[in-house]
Amino acid sequence: MKIWFRPWIGGQRWTVAIVPDADPRLKTEDGSELHGACLASECLIILSDELKSDALIAYCLHELEHAVFDVSGAANELSEHCDTAEEYEELEERLVRYRNPVLLGLLRELGVCFPSIP
């Protein structure tokens, strides 16, 4: 695991790390492969080492948005509108996916840069 950077998110110190693509945490319960994961209970975001620069940044922002959902209380608010955990996870994922390209473009327009990739 290579630590990329350690941001403060909602008063918690998180770690963003690049891990081997074979890391078991990059697999869903049904065995599907992920490019990144937000492990909120560990304040950890992991990203596959197979991702290239632009994709790595896009997936990093995607997982950072999941972290923000968790620490901001938005997750609790959203769960009030869902009947099941599966429905909540699906809705949160859709919201993050819709927002991600817009937010990434805005951050670039504002000159926001991610730390150098290790």
GROMACS elastic network, one bead per residue, 0.5 to 0.9 nm:
[ bonds ]
;  ai    aj funct       b0    kb
    1    17     6  0.62366   500
    1    18     6  0.57497   500
    1    20     6  0.72593   500
    1    46     6  0.86613   500
    2    16     6  0.86488   500
    2    17     6  0.53533   500
    2    18     6  0.51189   500
    2    19     6  0.65063   500
    2   118     6  0.72440   500
    3     6     6  0.77412   500
    3    15     6  0.68893   500
    3    16     6  0.60518   500
    3    18     6  0.64015   500
    3    19     6  0.88182   500
    3   118     6  0.77919   500
    4    15     6  0.76844   500
    4    16     6  0.55518   500
    4    17     6  0.51312   500
    4    18     6  0.67005   500
    4   115     6  0.75575   500
    4   116     6  0.78639   500
    4   117     6  0.63232   500
    4   118     6  0.60955   500
    5    14     6  0.84621   500
    5    15     6  0.62196   500
    5    16     6  0.54409   500
    5    17     6  0.71910   500
    5   115     6  0.70088   500
    5   116     6  0.89191   500
    5   117     6  0.88666   500
    6    13     6  0.65349   500
    6    14     6  0.53938   500
    6    16     6  0.60179   500
    6    17     6  0.87160   500
    7    12     6  0.82797   500
    7    13     6  0.59575   500
    7    14     6  0.55157   500
    7    15     6  0.67479   500
    7    16     6  0.78445   500
    8    11     6  0.59157   500
    8    12     6  0.54115   500
    8    14     6  0.60608   500
    8    15     6  0.88925   500
    9    12     6  0.52817   500
    9    13     6  0.64081   500
    9    14     6  0.67205   500
    9    64     6  0.87472   500
    9    67     6  0.75643   500
    9    68     6  0.68549   500
    9    71     6  0.72299   500
    9    72     6  0.87387   500
   10    13     6  0.84138   500
   10    68     6  0.74042   500
   10    71     6  0.57298   500
   10    72     6  0.64957   500
   11    71     6  0.84644   500
   12    43     6  0.74521   500
   12    71     6  0.82108   500
   13    43     6  0.69593   500
   14    40     6  0.89026   500
   14    42     6  0.81042   500
   14    44     6  0.55961   500
   14    45     6  0.75556   500
   14    67     6  0.88950   500
   15    42     6  0.87974   500
   15    43     6  0.64385   500
   15    45     6  0.61868   500
   15    46     6  0.82844   500
   16    43     6  0.87629   500
   16    44     6  0.60183   500
   16    46     6  0.59497   500
   16    47     6  0.77529   500
   16    60     6  0.80180   500
   16    64     6  0.88416   500
   17    44     6  0.75845   500
   17    45     6  0.62310   500
   17    47     6  0.62715   500
   17    48     6  0.87855   500
   18    21     6  0.89248   500
   18    36     6  0.89381   500
   18    45     6  0.85224   500
   18    46     6  0.56715   500
   18    48     6  0.58019   500
   18    49     6  0.56020   500
   18   118     6  0.85427   500
   19    22     6  0.81502   500
   19    23     6  0.65690   500
   19    26     6  0.89699   500
   19    46     6  0.63335   500
   19    47     6  0.59661   500
   19    48     6  0.53555   500
   19    49     6  0.55688   500
   19    50     6  0.89365   500
   20    23     6  0.54972   500
   20    47     6  0.83201   500
   20    48     6  0.58301   500
   20    49     6  0.53076   500
   20    50     6  0.75763   500
   21    24     6  0.84742   500
   21    26     6  0.71972   500
   21    33     6  0.88566   500
   21    34     6  0.87239   500
   21    35     6  0.77631   500
   21    47     6  0.81246   500
   21    49     6  0.57586   500
   21    50     6  0.61431   500
   21    51     6  0.89248   500
   22    25     6  0.85042   500
   22    26     6  0.73057   500
   22    27     6  0.86678   500
   22    48     6  0.82823   500
   23    26     6  0.56903   500
   23    27     6  0.78406   500
   23    48     6  0.81807   500
   24    27     6  0.56290   500
   24    28     6  0.86858   500
   25    28     6  0.76941   500
   25    34     6  0.85487   500
   25    36     6  0.87789   500
   25    37     6  0.74023   500
   25    39     6  0.88877   500
   25    46     6  0.83019   500
   26    32     6  0.84066   500
   26    33     6  0.59459   500
   26    35     6  0.66207   500
   26    36     6  0.63063   500
   26    37     6  0.64234   500
   26    46     6  0.79711   500
   26    47     6  0.80570   500
   26    48     6  0.76112   500
   27    30     6  0.77936   500
   27    31     6  0.54285   500
   27    32     6  0.54239   500
   27    34     6  0.56684   500
   27    35     6  0.88544   500
   27    37     6  0.88909   500
   28    31     6  0.50905   500
   28    32     6  0.52006   500
   28    33     6  0.65380   500
   28    34     6  0.72453   500
   29    32     6  0.74428   500
   34    37     6  0.70977   500
   34    47     6  0.86341   500
   34    48     6  0.79970   500
   35    46     6  0.84847   500
   35    47     6  0.59123   500
   35    48     6  0.52644   500
   35    49     6  0.86870   500
   35    50     6  0.81949   500
   35    51     6  0.74753   500
   35    56     6  0.86531   500
   35    59     6  0.71586   500
   36    45     6  0.72468   500
   36    46     6  0.54509   500
   36    48     6  0.60367   500
   36    56     6  0.89332   500
   36    59     6  0.64707   500
   36    60     6  0.74097   500
   36    62     6  0.85205   500
   36    63     6  0.68266   500
   37    44     6  0.83219   500
   37    45     6  0.57232   500
   37    46     6  0.53673   500
   37    47     6  0.66432   500
   37    63     6  0.62997   500
   37    66     6  0.89061   500
   38    41     6  0.89343   500
   38    42     6  0.88154   500
   38    43     6  0.78252   500
   38    44     6  0.61334   500
   38    46     6  0.66207   500
   38    47     6  0.89963   500
   38    63     6  0.55317   500
   38    64     6  0.75420   500
   38    66     6  0.65265   500
   38    67     6  0.64880   500
   39    42     6  0.55889   500
   39    43     6  0.61087   500
   39    44     6  0.51125   500
   39    45     6  0.59484   500
   39    46     6  0.78516   500
   39    67     6  0.82784   500
   40    44     6  0.62632   500
   40    45     6  0.79073   500
   40    66     6  0.85133   500
   40    67     6  0.65086   500
   40    70     6  0.70636   500
   40    71     6  0.84864   500
   41    44     6  0.77736   500
   42    45     6  0.86210   500
   43    67     6  0.79823   500
   44    67     6  0.87395   500
   45    60     6  0.78757   500
   45    63     6  0.65686   500
   45    64     6  0.74891   500
   45    67     6  0.81738   500
   46    60     6  0.83316   500
   46    63     6  0.83506   500
   47    50     6  0.85855   500
   47    51     6  0.78033   500
   47    56     6  0.72753   500
   47    59     6  0.74021   500
   47    60     6  0.70083   500
   47    63     6  0.86986   500
   48    51     6  0.58956   500
   48    56     6  0.80021   500
   49    52     6  0.79462   500
   49    56     6  0.84402   500
   50    56     6  0.86534   500
   51    54     6  0.81471   500
   51    55     6  0.57828   500
   51    56     6  0.51594   500
   51    57     6  0.89009   500
   51    59     6  0.86340   500
   52    55     6  0.54846   500
   52    56     6  0.56411   500
   52    57     6  0.85262   500
   53    56     6  0.50997   500
   53    57     6  0.63045   500
   53    58     6  0.87407   500
   53   117     6  0.77043   500
   54    57     6  0.52461   500
   54    58     6  0.62698   500
   54    59     6  0.86989   500
   55    58     6  0.50174   500
   55    59     6  0.60525   500
   55    60     6  0.83160   500
   56    59     6  0.52509   500
   56    60     6  0.59312   500
   56    61     6  0.86099   500
   56   117     6  0.89117   500
   57    61     6  0.61897   500
   57    62     6  0.85597   500
   57   104     6  0.87318   500
   57   114     6  0.73618   500
   58    61     6  0.52600   500
   58    62     6  0.62475   500
   58    63     6  0.88206   500
   58   100     6  0.75172   500
   58   101     6  0.77738   500
   58   104     6  0.70158   500
   59    63     6  0.62295   500
   59    64     6  0.85009   500
   59   100     6  0.88224   500
   60    63     6  0.52155   500
   60    64     6  0.60685   500
   60    65     6  0.86113   500
   61    65     6  0.61648   500
   61    66     6  0.87742   500
   61   100     6  0.70175   500
   61   103     6  0.85670   500
   61   104     6  0.73475   500
   62    65     6  0.52586   500
   62    66     6  0.67175   500
   62    96     6  0.64827   500
   62    97     6  0.72506   500
   62    99     6  0.87178   500
   62   100     6  0.59784   500
   63    66     6  0.50357   500
   63    67     6  0.64138   500
   63    68     6  0.87380   500
   63    96     6  0.86246   500
   64    68     6  0.62178   500
   64    69     6  0.86213   500
   65    69     6  0.61806   500
   65    70     6  0.86498   500
   65    96     6  0.65063   500
   65    99     6  0.89302   500
   65   100     6  0.80386   500
   66    69     6  0.50284   500
   66    70     6  0.63475   500
   66    71     6  0.88952   500
   66    75     6  0.89044   500
   66    92     6  0.79299   500
   66    93     6  0.81489   500
   66    96     6  0.71782   500
   67    70     6  0.50689   500
   67    71     6  0.62552   500
   67    72     6  0.83642   500
   68    71     6  0.53101   500
   68    72     6  0.56287   500
   68    73     6  0.83722   500
   68    74     6  0.79474   500
   68    75     6  0.88116   500
   69    72     6  0.55963   500
   69    73     6  0.65293   500
   69    74     6  0.50343   500
   69    75     6  0.52299   500
   69    76     6  0.86464   500
   69    92     6  0.82935   500
   70    73     6  0.60944   500
   70    74     6  0.65993   500
   70    75     6  0.53468   500
   70    76     6  0.79664   500
   71    74     6  0.76775   500
   71    75     6  0.79568   500
   72    75     6  0.74971   500
   72    76     6  0.88456   500
   73    76     6  0.53423   500
   73    77     6  0.65216   500
   73    78     6  0.87371   500
   74    77     6  0.50019   500
   74    78     6  0.59808   500
   74    79     6  0.84536   500
   75    78     6  0.51118   500
   75    79     6  0.60491   500
   75    80     6  0.87625   500
   75    88     6  0.85571   500
   75    92     6  0.79891   500
   76    79     6  0.51464   500
   76    80     6  0.65658   500
   77    80     6  0.53949   500
   77    81     6  0.74047   500
   78    81     6  0.55554   500
   78    82     6  0.70067   500
   78    88     6  0.71042   500
   78    91     6  0.84075   500
   78    92     6  0.77761   500
   79    82     6  0.51397   500
   79    83     6  0.77732   500
   79    84     6  0.82307   500
   79    85     6  0.78066   500
   79    87     6  0.87068   500
   79    88     6  0.58026   500
   79    89     6  0.89593   500
   80    83     6  0.78976   500
   80    88     6  0.89732   500
   81    88     6  0.80311   500
   82    85     6  0.74361   500
   82    86     6  0.86704   500
   82    87     6  0.58732   500
   82    88     6  0.54768   500
   82    91     6  0.84245   500
   83    86     6  0.85260   500
   83    87     6  0.66636   500
   83    88     6  0.76591   500
   84    87     6  0.51688   500
   84    88     6  0.63385   500
   84    89     6  0.87498   500
   85    88     6  0.50165   500
   85    89     6  0.61544   500
   85    90     6  0.85907   500
   86    89     6  0.51321   500
   86    90     6  0.61533   500
   86    91     6  0.85779   500
   87    90     6  0.52006   500
   87    91     6  0.61513   500
   87    92     6  0.86171   500
   88    91     6  0.51738   500
   88    92     6  0.60714   500
   88    93     6  0.84929   500
   89    92     6  0.52411   500
   89    93     6  0.60801   500
   89    94     6  0.86008   500
   90    93     6  0.52180   500
   90    94     6  0.62341   500
   90    95     6  0.87416   500
   91    94     6  0.51218   500
   91    95     6  0.62269   500
   91    96     6  0.86683   500
   92    95     6  0.51415   500
   92    96     6  0.61948   500
   92    97     6  0.85825   500
   93    96     6  0.51757   500
   93    97     6  0.60942   500
   93    98     6  0.86374   500
   94    97     6  0.50883   500
   94    98     6  0.61638   500
   94    99     6  0.86224   500
   95    98     6  0.52366   500
   95    99     6  0.61990   500
   95   100     6  0.84946   500
   96    99     6  0.52016   500
   96   100     6  0.58160   500
   97   100     6  0.53084   500
   97   101     6  0.75197   500
   98   101     6  0.70070   500
   98   102     6  0.76159   500
   99   102     6  0.54866   500
   99   103     6  0.59498   500
   99   104     6  0.84544   500
  100   103     6  0.51999   500
  100   104     6  0.59314   500
  100   105     6  0.85308   500
  101   104     6  0.50553   500
  101   105     6  0.61177   500
  101   106     6  0.85605   500
  102   105     6  0.52486   500
  102   106     6  0.62061   500
  102   107     6  0.86931   500
  103   107     6  0.60800   500
  103   108     6  0.85574   500
  104   107     6  0.52210   500
  104   108     6  0.62615   500
  104   109     6  0.86247   500
  105   108     6  0.51707   500
  105   109     6  0.61264   500
  105   110     6  0.86541   500
  106   110     6  0.61977   500
  106   111     6  0.86708   500
  106   112     6  0.87627   500
  107   110     6  0.50708   500
  107   111     6  0.63036   500
  107   112     6  0.52066   500
  107   113     6  0.78493   500
  108   112     6  0.55423   500
  108   113     6  0.71538   500
  109   112     6  0.75987   500
  113   116     6  0.86643   500
  114   117     6  0.81890   500
  115   118     6  0.88952   500
